[in-house]
Amino acid sequence: MADLLVTFEGRWDTYREAEVPDWTAAHPPGRFCHLVYDVPGGRAAQVGRTARARGAAVHCAVPGAGANPWRSAPDELEEAPR
């Protein structure tokens, strides 16, 4: 039914303590995504490592917070040379 399933969306503080649903271990990591916002500077790589360790091959970490945290770009894009 889905090519990619988001199994986490929330704040960095919550993500650090979040648990992975047991049933996800029976599926390939490329099927799962974690969306993490309010990520402190310099922690985006940690989100990537954590997502992979929790069985999610796709992730997005943004520094934004509030009503629409997704309006901010990931730190890696902000730092990319233009």
Protein Blocks (a to p, Z undefined) as FASTA:
>chain_A
ZZbdcfbdcdfklmmmpccdfklmmpcfklpccddehiaehilmmmmmmmmmnopabdcd
dfbecjblmlpccfklmmpcZZ
